[in-house]
Amino acid sequence: MSAKWERDGDTNKGTLTFDIDVDTRKKGIDQAFAKTKKTLTVPGFRKGRIPRQIFNQMYGEETLYQDALNIVLPEAYEAAIKEAGIEPVDQPQVDVDSMEKNQPWVLKAVVTVKPDVKLGDYKGLTVPKQNTRVLVKDVDAELEKKRQQQAELVLKEDKPAANGDTVVIDYEGSVDGEKFDGGTADNYSLELGSNSFIPGFEDQLVGHKADENVDVKVTFPQDYQAKELQGKEALFKVTIHEVKEKQLPKLDDEFAKDVDEEVDSLEELKTKTKDQLKEQKEQAAHDAIEEAAIGQAVDNAEVKEIPQAMLDDDTNRQMQQYLANMQQQGINPEMYFQITGTKQEDLQKQFAEDAERRVKTNLVLEAIVEAEGIKPTDKEIAAEVKDLAQQYGMEEDAVSKALTPDMLAHDIAVKKAVDMLSDSAKQEKTSAKKSTKKDED
């Protein structure tokens, strides 16, 4: 095996010239003959029993070359790119240069490879300082959120509805006097001020009481999911059956025990809530530092034009992963596109917008892995297999079969490169209003 790679100027394409040696070529021809003779019916021989010499005389050995090439080419191509030290990112265009009898076959493949990356600064980068302090108002806001979740709805007797109240309504919508799909419902519970309906709908129910009929006039937004209703004026005939207001529980020890069985008092709940918020802020700070450091490292790097094949692969991978996540929630692709009023092309276009940044980021991180000589150990790979098995509820053997050691090593190495970027980053203070001691918790 010999392989020679010649780049086409300053592009990411080039020609890979390689040969298939005589022994390999012969094995391929033998396999091609064994496959072909099974289909041949030759006078004087039982089907599939024609001798090789007779076949060569009747048809010529050359008739087996194409099938033989198809058999041996994949392995030969893999060996050639390994010897040439290149990383193709698309299917090659392979042409035969020479196929002489009893000589090595010579082939030329037009190959698109990963673009070169010229790294800039990526260590000790300066990133915005992250605030992980938890204030009294943060804890209070979280407790108020829990309090709202524990609220009970109580009927308002002969009182008008206000924002925050829930109304039970029947409604029937029409455009130009014609009803439309999804425009009718009975006994629907709607929280006023939740902005879950068309803009303006909920506002027009404020101030009305139970047993009242209200004509609600709205205009559908220009970006409404149902294209046939975009920008159209609609009339909804609404009947209000009930008006309910929230009754909030008192913020006391009993409330604390109701929302968290592990605490016995409001003070314990406050302390636990503070600890949880602290943990969340620290995680958010870590993520922000990591994102900022990666972003700067990518901005500081130079990457040649990214091949379209890499952008397409990334877009399709992101889209399939998104649809798979929807499937886990019980929403298949057909249902998703129906609910959102979109098509597969729309989703593909959405993910294509950021494909170049995602691909460049991955290329830069891989270049940092190479520059730093990051190589995961067998112990780290085994630990990753164990973590993935626990995460997805699979057997470790199943994970090992699904993900090759090279794939696992790649992912671990990239994670270590990211950790190195964020760990070496220096936080800078930003001008901000200082909190008072009274606000601190």
DOFIKOL-788462 format. One record per residue (C-alpha): residue in one letter; chain; y, x, z. Coordinates in Angstrom, 2 decimals, decimal comma, always signed. Example, Ala and Ser with C-alpha at 12.3 -4.5 7.8 and 13.67 -1.06 7.14 Angstrom:
2
ATOM  A  A  -4,50  +12,30  +7,80
ATOM  S  A  -1,06  +13,67  +7,14
***
This chain:
441
ATOM  M  A  +0,00  +0,00  +0,00
ATOM  S  A  +3,43  +1,24  -0,93
ATOM  A  A  +6,63  -0,74  -0,61
ATOM  K  A  +10,21  -0,02  -1,69
ATOM  W  A  +13,25  -2,12  -0,77
ATOM  E  A  +16,47  -1,99  -2,78
ATOM  R  A  +19,44  -4,04  -1,62
ATOM  D  A  +21,50  -5,78  -4,29
ATOM  G  A  +24,91  -4,22  -3,67
ATOM  D  A  +26,61  -5,47  -0,51
ATOM  T  A  +24,69  -8,74  -0,40
ATOM  N  A  +21,83  -9,96  +1,78
ATOM  K  A  +19,51  -10,04  -1,22
ATOM  G  A  +17,43  -7,32  -2,76
ATOM  T  A  +14,21  -6,46  -4,54
ATOM  L  A  +11,01  -5,51  -2,75
ATOM  T  A  +8,61  -3,64  -5,02
ATOM  F  A  +5,07  -3,32  -3,70
ATOM  D  A  +1,54  -2,89  -4,95
ATOM  I  A  -1,87  -4,36  -4,24
ATOM  D  A  -4,43  -1,55  -4,22
ATOM  V  A  -7,60  -1,59  -6,33
ATOM  D  A  -9,95  -2,42  -3,44
ATOM  T  A  -7,85  -5,37  -2,30
ATOM  R  A  -7,43  -6,53  -5,87
ATOM  K  A  -11,21  -6,40  -6,38
ATOM  K  A  -11,88  -8,44  -3,22
ATOM  G  A  -9,44  -11,06  -4,44
ATOM  I  A  -11,10  -11,25  -7,85
ATOM  D  A  -14,54  -11,58  -6,23
ATOM  Q  A  -13,31  -14,48  -4,07
ATOM  A  A  -11,64  -16,11  -7,07
ATOM  F  A  -14,88  -15,85  -9,08
ATOM  A  A  -16,93  -17,32  -6,21
ATOM  K  A  -14,56  -20,27  -6,11
ATOM  T  A  -14,30  -20,74  -9,89
ATOM  K  A  -18,03  -20,53  -10,76
ATOM  K  A  -18,78  -23,55  -8,56
ATOM  T  A  -16,93  -25,76  -11,03
ATOM  L  A  -18,41  -24,27  -14,23
ATOM  T  A  -21,21  -25,80  -16,31
ATOM  V  A  -22,53  -23,23  -18,78
ATOM  P  A  -25,48  -23,92  -21,11
ATOM  G  A  -28,57  -22,04  -19,91
ATOM  F  A  -27,39  -21,79  -16,30
ATOM  R  A  -27,42  -24,22  -13,43
ATOM  K  A  -23,98  -25,34  -12,34
ATOM  G  A  -22,33  -22,66  -10,23
ATOM  R  A  -25,00  -20,05  -11,03
ATOM  I  A  -23,37  -18,17  -13,94
ATOM  P  A  -23,64  -14,37  -13,50
ATOM  R  A  -20,41  -12,39  -13,23
ATOM  Q  A  -21,15  -10,31  -16,33
ATOM  I  A  -21,72  -13,41  -18,48
ATOM  F  A  -18,52  -14,98  -17,11
ATOM  N  A  -16,52  -11,88  -18,01
ATOM  Q  A  -17,93  -11,89  -21,52
ATOM  M  A  -17,22  -15,60  -22,06
ATOM  Y  A  -13,90  -16,01  -20,33
ATOM  G  A  -12,62  -12,54  -19,47
ATOM  E  A  -12,00  -11,19  -15,99
ATOM  E  A  -8,26  -11,65  -16,56
ATOM  T  A  -8,66  -15,41  -16,20
ATOM  L  A  -9,34  -14,82  -12,50
ATOM  Y  A  -6,23  -12,74  -11,88
ATOM  Q  A  -3,85  -15,58  -10,98
ATOM  D  A  -6,25  -17,13  -8,48
ATOM  A  A  -7,02  -13,70  -7,06
ATOM  L  A  -3,31  -12,96  -6,69
ATOM  N  A  -2,77  -16,22  -4,83
ATOM  I  A  -5,55  -15,22  -2,44
ATOM  V  A  -4,37  -11,69  -1,62
ATOM  L  A  -0,59  -12,08  -1,99
ATOM  P  A  +0,30  -13,52  +1,45
ATOM  E  A  -1,30  -10,67  +3,39
ATOM  A  A  -0,03  -8,06  +0,93
ATOM  Y  A  +3,53  -9,41  +1,16
ATOM  E  A  +3,46  -9,39  +4,97
ATOM  A  A  +2,27  -5,78  +4,94
ATOM  A  A  +4,99  -4,85  +2,43
ATOM  I  A  +7,90  -6,29  +4,44
ATOM  K  A  +6,55  -4,60  +7,55
ATOM  E  A  +6,39  -1,24  +5,78
ATOM  A  A  +9,86  -1,72  +4,28
ATOM  G  A  +11,26  -2,71  +7,68
ATOM  I  A  +13,05  -5,84  +6,49
ATOM  E  A  +13,28  -9,37  +7,93
ATOM  P  A  +13,18  -12,06  +5,23
ATOM  V  A  +14,80  -15,40  +6,05
ATOM  D  A  +13,65  -17,39  +3,03
ATOM  Q  A  +10,70  -17,75  +0,68
ATOM  P  A  +10,63  -14,85  -1,80
ATOM  Q  A  +10,69  -15,17  -5,56
ATOM  V  A  +7,70  -13,07  -6,61
ATOM  D  A  +7,14  -11,79  -10,16
ATOM  V  A  +4,32  -9,65  -11,53
ATOM  D  A  +5,47  -6,25  -12,77
ATOM  S  A  +2,06  -5,06  -13,96
ATOM  M  A  -1,52  -6,34  -13,75
ATOM  E  A  -3,52  -3,69  -15,56
ATOM  K  A  -7,29  -3,65  -15,31
ATOM  N  A  -8,71  -1,18  -12,76
ATOM  Q  A  -5,18  -0,32  -11,63
ATOM  P  A  -3,15  -1,43  -8,59
ATOM  W  A  -1,17  -4,56  -9,26
ATOM  V  A  +2,57  -4,03  -8,96
ATOM  L  A  +4,81  -6,91  -7,89
ATOM  K  A  +8,52  -7,41  -7,37
ATOM  A  A  +9,93  -9,94  -4,95
ATOM  V  A  +13,54  -11,06  -4,74
ATOM  V  A  +14,06  -11,37  -0,99
ATOM  T  A  +16,89  -12,70  +1,19
ATOM  V  A  +17,11  -10,83  +4,48
ATOM  K  A  +18,94  -11,21  +7,78
ATOM  P  A  +22,53  -10,01  +7,53
ATOM  D  A  +23,56  -6,77  +9,19
ATOM  V  A  +25,44  -7,06  +12,47
ATOM  K  A  +28,13  -4,61  +13,56
ATOM  L  A  +28,58  -5,05  +17,28
ATOM  G  A  +31,96  -4,83  +18,98
ATOM  D  A  +32,61  -4,81  +22,72
ATOM  Y  A  +30,06  -6,87  +24,64
ATOM  K  A  +29,91  -5,26  +28,08
ATOM  G  A  +32,49  -5,65  +30,83
ATOM  L  A  +34,32  -8,44  +29,02
ATOM  T  A  +37,15  -10,24  +30,80
ATOM  V  A  +36,60  -13,97  +31,33
ATOM  P  A  +38,58  -16,68  +33,17
ATOM  K  A  +37,93  -16,74  +36,91
ATOM  Q  A  +35,92  -19,74  +38,00
ATOM  N  A  +36,78  -21,80  +41,06
ATOM  T  A  +33,76  -22,82  +43,12
ATOM  R  A  +35,69  -24,10  +46,15
ATOM  V  A  +34,81  -27,63  +47,27
ATOM  L  A  +37,79  -29,61  +48,57
ATOM  V  A  +37,91  -32,59  +50,90
ATOM  K  A  +39,02  -34,78  +47,98
ATOM  D  A  +35,91  -33,72  +46,02
ATOM  V  A  +33,62  -34,86  +48,82
ATOM  D  A  +35,63  -38,06  +49,28
ATOM  A  A  +35,41  -38,84  +45,56
ATOM  E  A  +31,64  -38,33  +45,57
ATOM  L  A  +31,23  -40,59  +48,61
ATOM  E  A  +33,39  -43,23  +46,94
ATOM  K  A  +31,15  -43,04  +43,89
ATOM  K  A  +28,11  -43,65  +46,12
ATOM  R  A  +30,01  -46,49  +47,80
ATOM  Q  A  +30,71  -48,13  +44,45
ATOM  Q  A  +27,02  -47,86  +43,59
ATOM  Q  A  +26,15  -49,73  +46,80
ATOM  A  A  +28,67  -52,50  +46,17
ATOM  E  A  +27,52  -56,14  +46,12
ATOM  L  A  +28,87  -58,75  +43,72
ATOM  V  A  +30,23  -61,81  +45,49
ATOM  L  A  +31,43  -65,00  +43,81
ATOM  K  A  +35,20  -65,51  +43,73
ATOM  E  A  +35,87  -69,15  +44,48
ATOM  D  A  +38,72  -70,58  +42,38
ATOM  K  A  +40,33  -67,16  +41,94
ATOM  P  A  +41,31  -65,50  +38,68
ATOM  A  A  +39,40  -62,50  +37,36
ATOM  A  A  +40,89  -59,04  +37,80
ATOM  N  A  +40,01  -55,61  +36,53
ATOM  G  A  +36,91  -54,41  +38,34
ATOM  D  A  +35,50  -57,94  +38,62
ATOM  T  A  +32,36  -59,01  +36,77
ATOM  V  A  +32,40  -62,17  +34,68
ATOM  V  A  +29,33  -64,06  +33,45
ATOM  I  A  +30,18  -65,39  +30,00
ATOM  D  A  +28,93  -67,02  +26,83
ATOM  Y  A  +30,63  -65,82  +23,67
ATOM  E  A  +30,48  -66,56  +19,98
ATOM  G  A  +32,28  -64,31  +17,53
ATOM  S  A  +33,35  -64,96  +13,96
ATOM  V  A  +35,24  -63,19  +11,20
ATOM  D  A  +37,08  -65,41  +8,69
ATOM  G  A  +35,19  -68,35  +10,21
ATOM  E  A  +31,78  -66,78  +9,62
ATOM  K  A  +29,46  -65,67  +12,44
ATOM  F  A  +28,17  -62,08  +12,32
ATOM  D  A  +25,10  -60,29  +13,68
ATOM  G  A  +25,43  -59,30  +17,34
ATOM  G  A  +28,47  -61,49  +17,87
ATOM  T  A  +26,82  -64,11  +20,08
ATOM  A  A  +25,38  -64,02  +23,62
ATOM  D  A  +24,74  -66,31  +26,60
ATOM  N  A  +25,13  -65,53  +30,32
ATOM  Y  A  +26,32  -62,01  +29,61
ATOM  S  A  +27,55  -60,00  +32,62
ATOM  L  A  +30,66  -57,99  +31,76
ATOM  E  A  +32,63  -55,75  +34,13
ATOM  L  A  +36,29  -56,05  +33,27
ATOM  G  A  +37,91  -52,67  +32,79
ATOM  S  A  +34,64  -50,97  +31,89
ATOM  N  A  +35,76  -50,66  +28,24
ATOM  S  A  +32,26  -51,54  +27,10
ATOM  F  A  +33,50  -54,16  +24,64
ATOM  I  A  +35,88  -53,99  +21,69
ATOM  P  A  +39,36  -52,79  +22,77
ATOM  G  A  +41,42  -55,76  +23,94
ATOM  F  A  +38,48  -58,07  +24,63
ATOM  E  A  +38,23  -57,50  +28,37
ATOM  D  A  +42,00  -57,53  +28,91
ATOM  Q  A  +42,23  -61,09  +27,59
ATOM  L  A  +39,80  -62,38  +30,25
ATOM  V  A  +41,84  -61,00  +33,14
ATOM  G  A  +43,66  -63,81  +34,97
ATOM  H  A  +41,20  -66,54  +33,98
ATOM  K  A  +38,90  -68,46  +36,32
ATOM  A  A  +35,34  -69,77  +36,20
ATOM  D  A  +34,71  -72,81  +33,94
ATOM  E  A  +37,61  -71,84  +31,66
ATOM  N  A  +37,30  -71,48  +27,90
ATOM  V  A  +39,22  -68,58  +26,35
ATOM  D  A  +39,89  -67,69  +22,71
ATOM  V  A  +39,78  -63,91  +22,47
ATOM  K  A  +41,30  -62,34  +19,36
ATOM  V  A  +40,53  -58,69  +18,61
ATOM  T  A  +40,48  -56,24  +15,73
ATOM  F  A  +37,41  -54,08  +15,20
ATOM  P  A  +38,18  -50,33  +15,22
ATOM  Q  A  +38,20  -48,49  +11,89
ATOM  D  A  +35,30  -46,34  +13,10
ATOM  Y  A  +33,18  -49,25  +14,35
ATOM  Q  A  +29,45  -48,61  +13,89
ATOM  A  A  +28,95  -51,71  +11,69
ATOM  K  A  +30,84  -50,72  +8,55
ATOM  E  A  +31,20  -54,31  +7,33
ATOM  L  A  +33,27  -55,12  +10,45
ATOM  Q  A  +35,52  -52,06  +10,46
ATOM  G  A  +39,19  -53,03  +10,70
ATOM  K  A  +38,38  -56,77  +10,59
ATOM  E  A  +40,08  -59,35  +12,84
ATOM  A  A  +37,65  -61,45  +14,89
ATOM  L  A  +37,81  -64,56  +17,07
ATOM  F  A  +35,51  -64,91  +20,06
ATOM  K  A  +35,03  -68,31  +21,70
ATOM  V  A  +34,37  -67,39  +25,34
ATOM  T  A  +33,20  -69,59  +28,20
ATOM  I  A  +33,50  -68,09  +31,71
ATOM  H  A  +30,72  -69,30  +34,00
ATOM  E  A  +31,28  -67,09  +37,03
ATOM  V  A  +33,73  -64,54  +38,38
ATOM  K  A  +32,38  -61,98  +40,85
ATOM  E  A  +34,16  -59,30  +42,80
ATOM  K  A  +32,77  -56,14  +44,33
ATOM  Q  A  +32,26  -56,09  +48,07
ATOM  L  A  +32,16  -52,48  +49,17
ATOM  P  A  +30,21  -51,34  +52,25
ATOM  K  A  +32,02  -49,65  +55,12
ATOM  L  A  +31,99  -45,87  +55,07
ATOM  D  A  +30,04  -45,35  +58,30
ATOM  D  A  +26,76  -44,03  +59,68
ATOM  E  A  +24,81  -47,07  +58,46
ATOM  F  A  +26,12  -46,54  +54,94
ATOM  A  A  +25,09  -42,88  +55,12
ATOM  K  A  +21,53  -43,78  +56,14
ATOM  D  A  +21,33  -46,41  +53,38
ATOM  V  A  +22,19  -43,96  +50,62
ATOM  D  A  +20,19  -40,99  +51,98
ATOM  E  A  +17,15  -41,37  +54,23
ATOM  E  A  +17,34  -37,71  +55,20
ATOM  V  A  +20,63  -38,05  +57,11
ATOM  D  A  +21,43  -39,89  +60,35
ATOM  S  A  +25,22  -39,98  +60,21
ATOM  L  A  +28,22  -40,00  +57,92
ATOM  E  A  +29,09  -36,44  +58,94
ATOM  E  A  +25,63  -35,24  +57,91
ATOM  L  A  +26,06  -37,00  +54,58
ATOM  K  A  +29,43  -35,31  +54,08
ATOM  T  A  +27,93  -31,90  +54,84
ATOM  K  A  +25,00  -32,48  +52,48
ATOM  T  A  +27,31  -33,78  +49,77
ATOM  K  A  +29,53  -30,70  +50,13
ATOM  D  A  +26,51  -28,40  +49,78
ATOM  Q  A  +25,36  -30,26  +46,67
ATOM  L  A  +28,81  -30,09  +45,10
ATOM  K  A  +29,01  -26,38  +45,93
ATOM  E  A  +25,72  -25,76  +44,18
ATOM  Q  A  +26,87  -27,77  +41,14
ATOM  K  A  +30,17  -25,88  +40,94
ATOM  E  A  +28,43  -22,52  +41,22
ATOM  Q  A  +26,05  -23,47  +38,41
ATOM  A  A  +28,95  -24,73  +36,31
ATOM  A  A  +30,84  -21,49  +36,99
ATOM  H  A  +27,83  -19,40  +35,97
ATOM  D  A  +27,48  -21,43  +32,75
ATOM  A  A  +31,21  -21,08  +31,98
ATOM  I  A  +31,16  -17,30  +32,51
ATOM  E  A  +28,05  -17,01  +30,36
ATOM  E  A  +29,56  -19,12  +27,58
ATOM  A  A  +32,85  -17,19  +27,63
ATOM  A  A  +31,11  -13,80  +27,58
ATOM  I  A  +28,82  -14,78  +24,72
ATOM  G  A  +31,74  -16,24  +22,80
ATOM  Q  A  +33,75  -13,03  +23,10
ATOM  A  A  +30,79  -10,85  +22,14
ATOM  V  A  +30,28  -12,97  +19,02
ATOM  D  A  +34,00  -12,89  +18,16
ATOM  N  A  +34,04  -9,11  +18,57
ATOM  A  A  +31,08  -8,63  +16,22
ATOM  E  A  +31,11  -8,41  +12,44
ATOM  V  A  +28,38  -10,24  +10,54
ATOM  K  A  +27,93  -10,20  +6,81
ATOM  E  A  +27,81  -13,55  +5,02
ATOM  I  A  +25,05  -15,63  +6,56
ATOM  P  A  +22,41  -16,76  +4,01
ATOM  Q  A  +22,38  -20,50  +3,33
ATOM  A  A  +18,67  -20,57  +4,14
ATOM  M  A  +19,41  -19,57  +7,74
ATOM  L  A  +22,08  -22,27  +8,04
ATOM  D  A  +19,72  -24,89  +6,61
ATOM  D  A  +16,88  -23,85  +8,92
ATOM  D  A  +19,15  -24,06  +11,96
ATOM  T  A  +20,53  -27,46  +10,94
ATOM  N  A  +17,06  -28,92  +10,38
ATOM  R  A  +15,74  -27,46  +13,62
ATOM  Q  A  +18,64  -28,89  +15,64
ATOM  M  A  +18,24  -32,28  +13,99
ATOM  Q  A  +14,49  -32,45  +14,55
ATOM  Q  A  +14,91  -31,43  +18,19
ATOM  Y  A  +17,55  -34,12  +18,69
ATOM  L  A  +15,34  -36,80  +17,14
ATOM  A  A  +12,38  -35,60  +19,22
ATOM  N  A  +14,47  -36,04  +22,38
ATOM  M  A  +15,34  -39,56  +21,24
ATOM  Q  A  +11,65  -40,22  +20,65
ATOM  Q  A  +10,89  -39,23  +24,25
ATOM  Q  A  +13,34  -41,94  +25,33
ATOM  G  A  +11,46  -44,51  +23,28
ATOM  I  A  +13,84  -44,45  +20,30
ATOM  N  A  +12,17  -43,51  +17,03
ATOM  P  A  +14,27  -42,15  +14,11
ATOM  E  A  +14,35  -45,50  +12,27
ATOM  M  A  +15,59  -47,27  +15,40
ATOM  Y  A  +18,16  -44,54  +16,08
ATOM  F  A  +19,69  -44,77  +12,60
ATOM  Q  A  +19,73  -48,58  +12,83
ATOM  I  A  +21,44  -48,58  +16,25
ATOM  T  A  +24,06  -46,02  +15,25
ATOM  G  A  +24,59  -47,40  +11,76
ATOM  T  A  +24,05  -43,93  +10,29
ATOM  K  A  +21,64  -42,20  +7,94
ATOM  Q  A  +19,66  -38,97  +8,16
ATOM  E  A  +22,24  -37,32  +5,90
ATOM  D  A  +24,98  -38,17  +8,41
ATOM  L  A  +23,09  -36,55  +11,29
ATOM  Q  A  +22,31  -33,54  +9,14
ATOM  K  A  +25,99  -33,16  +8,25
ATOM  Q  A  +26,91  -33,42  +11,94
ATOM  F  A  +24,66  -30,52  +12,95
ATOM  A  A  +25,59  -28,49  +9,87
ATOM  E  A  +29,20  -28,27  +11,08
ATOM  D  A  +28,38  -25,76  +13,84
ATOM  A  A  +25,36  -24,11  +12,21
ATOM  E  A  +27,25  -20,95  +11,22
ATOM  R  A  +28,44  -20,35  +14,80
ATOM  R  A  +24,97  -20,96  +16,26
ATOM  V  A  +23,29  -18,64  +13,76
ATOM  K  A  +25,91  -15,92  +14,23
ATOM  T  A  +25,52  -16,16  +18,01
ATOM  N  A  +21,76  -15,71  +17,73
ATOM  L  A  +22,16  -12,77  +15,35
ATOM  V  A  +24,60  -11,03  +17,70
ATOM  L  A  +22,34  -11,55  +20,73
ATOM  E  A  +19,38  -10,15  +18,78
ATOM  A  A  +21,50  -7,15  +17,79
ATOM  I  A  +22,38  -6,57  +21,46
ATOM  V  A  +18,68  -6,73  +22,35
ATOM  E  A  +18,00  -4,02  +19,77
ATOM  A  A  +21,01  -1,91  +20,78
ATOM  E  A  +20,02  -2,03  +24,45
ATOM  G  A  +16,32  -1,52  +23,75
ATOM  I  A  +15,39  -4,61  +25,75
ATOM  K  A  +11,63  -5,05  +25,76
ATOM  P  A  +10,03  -7,62  +28,10
ATOM  T  A  +7,00  -6,46  +30,06
ATOM  D  A  +3,60  -8,13  +29,99
ATOM  K  A  +4,32  -9,35  +33,51
ATOM  E  A  +7,54  -11,05  +32,37
ATOM  I  A  +5,75  -12,68  +29,44
ATOM  A  A  +3,02  -13,98  +31,77
ATOM  A  A  +5,67  -15,36  +34,14
ATOM  E  A  +7,39  -17,10  +31,22
ATOM  V  A  +4,10  -18,71  +30,16
ATOM  K  A  +3,60  -19,96  +33,73
ATOM  D  A  +7,13  -21,38  +33,92
ATOM  L  A  +6,81  -23,17  +30,58
ATOM  A  A  +3,42  -24,59  +31,58
ATOM  Q  A  +4,91  -26,03  +34,77
ATOM  Q  A  +7,99  -27,31  +32,96
ATOM  Y  A  +6,04  -29,22  +30,31
ATOM  G  A  +2,96  -30,08  +32,36
ATOM  M  A  +0,64  -28,03  +30,15
ATOM  E  A  -2,17  -25,59  +30,75
ATOM  E  A  -1,13  -21,94  +30,49
ATOM  D  A  -3,75  -21,33  +27,78
ATOM  A  A  -2,21  -24,12  +25,70
ATOM  V  A  +1,24  -22,54  +26,01
ATOM  S  A  -0,14  -19,14  +25,03
ATOM  K  A  -1,76  -20,64  +21,93
ATOM  A  A  +1,37  -22,54  +20,93
ATOM  L  A  +3,72  -19,57  +21,42
ATOM  T  A  +2,78  -16,09  +20,27
ATOM  P  A  +3,56  -13,04  +22,43
ATOM  D  A  +6,21  -12,03  +19,89
ATOM  M  A  +7,94  -15,41  +20,17
ATOM  L  A  +7,87  -15,27  +23,96
ATOM  A  A  +9,08  -11,68  +24,02
ATOM  H  A  +11,96  -12,58  +21,69
ATOM  D  A  +13,13  -15,46  +23,89
ATOM  I  A  +12,86  -13,43  +27,09
ATOM  A  A  +14,74  -10,52  +25,56
ATOM  V  A  +17,58  -12,78  +24,41
ATOM  K  A  +17,80  -14,31  +27,91
ATOM  K  A  +18,02  -10,82  +29,42
ATOM  A  A  +20,77  -9,92  +26,96
ATOM  V  A  +22,70  -13,03  +27,97
ATOM  D  A  +22,25  -12,18  +31,65
ATOM  M  A  +23,55  -8,68  +30,98
ATOM  L  A  +26,67  -10,07  +29,27
ATOM  S  A  +27,49  -12,50  +32,08
ATOM  D  A  +26,62  -10,09  +34,91
ATOM  S  A  +28,88  -7,38  +33,49
ATOM  A  A  +31,76  -9,75  +32,76
ATOM  K  A  +34,89  -9,43  +34,89
ATOM  Q  A  +36,65  -12,57  +36,05
ATOM  E  A  +40,45  -12,65  +35,76
ATOM  K  A  +42,66  -14,86  +37,87
ATOM  T  A  +44,54  -17,62  +36,15
ATOM  S  A  +47,77  -19,14  +37,37
ATOM  A  A  +46,99  -22,40  +39,15
ATOM  K  A  +48,40  -24,48  +41,95
ATOM  K  A  +46,94  -23,31  +45,20
ATOM  S  A  +45,28  -25,86  +47,43
ATOM  T  A  +46,55  -26,38  +50,93
ATOM  K  A  +44,45  -25,76  +54,00
ATOM  K  A  +44,40  -29,50  +54,55
ATOM  D  A  +42,62  -29,99  +51,22
ATOM  E  A  +39,92  -27,42  +51,90
ATOM  D  A  +36,58  -28,48  +53,30
***
